[in-house]
């Protein structure tokens, strides 16, 4: 009882001191120490992954192994296959590029949302996440407090609109997530006899049956803290920015993971490499039976932290921030290479489907201009830069190498594509918004996978209907219409020139919105996002922007 009172008193005193002082640097210095004191992080704990049979028990089982690799905040231009990669092509993502050269690259691969959690929910369920009310991204409790303070301190011309009462009365972070009754691809595959493992970021809730193990994963090594290494570690190089979200991440970070819901512990190496090495163990232990591995990397989300050895390889690049960012991409690319090599060593590469994508586009708050090149916009906007992402499927036994698919595909197509490959039948395809992409990849279906796609996050919404892309920031009545067949870079707003098309698309959007559920938890702020400038650059009259709800 005394210890609990001491903790409560300490939190009260320090919280009061933080609010009184109201200085960002003090927040960043103090909050992680409070969190570590309340929930101490243990030393590294070796992971005891479930082990499959010592030999193949059913040689007639031709179903593929499936590995879904999800990057975080990876811009379209961050892989060299697309537009040169970081630093105008001086960083080569050879292993990620090789996946496409040995499979199919989707040139119009779309994220389900421009922030992480709704995209991840769509990937897991094959649906628009707004169908079950999961519209906004949960923010950790401490981070939400810091974010609110930082937004209120903002003195820029474009200021965030904050409902502090809503922000402070949202459900706890662990309770903000995907409803447990939603059927995930992991549950489908587990029911079909697949071993299922999750590694990395989840961000779909942890209470009330929303955690990975309750949603179909037999084992789960879960991201528990934001740091890739302790920020004072001799092997790490950090890059920090004077932007709201970067300050929030640094202020509430920890270096920790959990396994199957156990106590948090510190990994034993740089997190991207740590997750990769654990993924190799999963593959090794389950090579003799069909497995589904969801490798959900934290990379390349901020805080920007790279291994010193990787940064040293980027000395030819201009700027510390870019060198650190490129070092993080190099670690992610190395991860893909190690996984492919392990599959080849075990002679199961040909029968393994690998899907590689990102949860959304590159972020505006890391102060790098070209990460979504050639597209406009950022993470937290529905311009192409926020939702056009790397999207690759490799399956050597079934997909012709070097294929390029130029029609629009979406994150929710991953569920039915995986389910079809695994010959799973324990779900109703009519319940899904996604489609099985395999007949399109194999030229068995000449039609377009989708005529219309929608994106929604409160105030900010968008529609891609055939060749037309419509974007709206509702409260400001800022609207755009682009003909993507001749203007894929969204330069020329044709809103005034095609009123009939605008009316048709707005009717489609109205119908779509009428079919979605009310958000499970409310938006607490609308943040202004400039389309053509990154966070920290000065707003000037005429700069285009939207307000993003979360």
Phi, psi and omega in degrees: 000317181297318181298317179298319178296321180296317178298314182298318180295318179300314180298316181298314181295310183293321179296316177299319179296319179298312181297318180295315183287318173057037180244132185298318182299324179291322177300311183298324182284323191269316190300315177301327179292321177297313183297317180292329179290318182288318183235080185298143182266126178285167172292167183307139177243121177301140184271131179258082180291146174299137184249135179276191183293156182283348176211162179292123184271332182228096183287349177273353179280104184261009181294145183281154160289152182228125176238119176255113179254116182246116173277163182242122178063033180274123179286157180302325183271005182281347174252140187290342177300329189272296190217027178109331180081185182303145177058044175054041172096359180280349170253119180257124176266073190296324184284320176293316177302321182295327176303316181290322180294337178254015181203223181235136175252131178263110184288338177241057176275124184248136169288152179288338181205170179264007167227169198289307192298312178300324176298315181296324178294320178293320178299316184289331188249344183075019184227163163299127181293338177291344177297332177241024169081008181266082190261329187242159181272124176297140176243132180308148187306310180295320179296323179296320178298311180297317181300318179297315177301314184295319178294324179289335177283344186300129179245018181286166181294321174265108183250150177291147174262117188243134169253091186299324181296317177296315183300320184276355181239018174290158174303156178302151184308316183296338183263354176270110183187190181282130181305138187295339181284350177290133182275124181261162176296330177294320178295321179298311184291322178298320178294336179269007176094007176283144165280135185236130180224140177243135176226127172109219185285140176246291172062031177237024178097155183226342180265166170055042176077017181263355184285163185305317182293330176282345183251024168112357181263125180294320178230147180215117171260106195253137171302130180238343180217162188273344186278144175277329171209160172307137190295344177260008181297138183295339183267000185250147173241127183256152170226123182242154185228154179271053180237154188301309185291325178295319177297320180297317181295313180296326185286335186244018186278156170218164175247093188197162177216166173226154177236123178051042175078010181282190182290149179292144179217162180272127173300169185256011178196179176310131194302319180299316177291325179297310178300321180297312181297325177290325177297321178298323178294318178302313181297314181300316185285343185235024183294340185261014175210158178297134179226154173240116179247118175259099181262097188256086185295148169283331180296136014243033178302148173291157012287140180287113178218124178232157174295139179304322180295328177284319180297324180297335178281354184251019185297339179285347182275150180269121174103131181300315183302315181294322180297317179292315180300315179295324176298324177292320178295320179300321179293321178293318178296320177300322179300312180299317180299318180295320181293314178299317181295321177298317179298320179293318180299326182269001180061039176233013182297312184299327183264017180245123173274124176245125175247129179236128176203182178234152183289335177191182180284181182289151189272148180279346188267010174255006168059043174234131193281322198255014188293335178252012181306137009267011189271155176277154172091173189221171161315142183074034165199155181262012163294161190305325180300335181274337187230349175276120189227160169304138184207108189223140171233127175241130176205082192307325181288342189233335186247130179296136182292151175073018180283148174232128180246122191256001175273158182292130173232166193221156179308324184287354174284344182295317181304300183293333177292314176297314182299320179294317179300324181274002181058035180279142182231359187274045175204165181256115181301332181292342178280351185261154169266335181281166177232155175290120184276347187300317178297329179286317179299321185270009179062028176272342178230113184279353184282172173280139177299326184218136171270327185217137175230148183233152172223139182212130169215083179060246185294331188254126184217160182206156178223134167249109181239109185054242182270355187262136175242122182244135181226139179220141166246102203293312185296330180270353187050041172269124185225148179224147172224125181236141171268099188290344180290332179240349183221064182293344181268005173057053181265326190246109180281115184257020186305314184285341186272340185228066182297328180293319178295320179299314180298318180298315183289322177296326175293320176299317180294320179298318178295316178302312181298326180292340182266353183267157179275156174297146181304140178296326173220150193282157168286136182251350177204155171244117184256133178284134179233116174286139186282322188248006177228146178276164181301132182106337174282154187281132174288134176235150180308129181102343176295134181275144183206164171229168171248123183262129180268136170203000000 
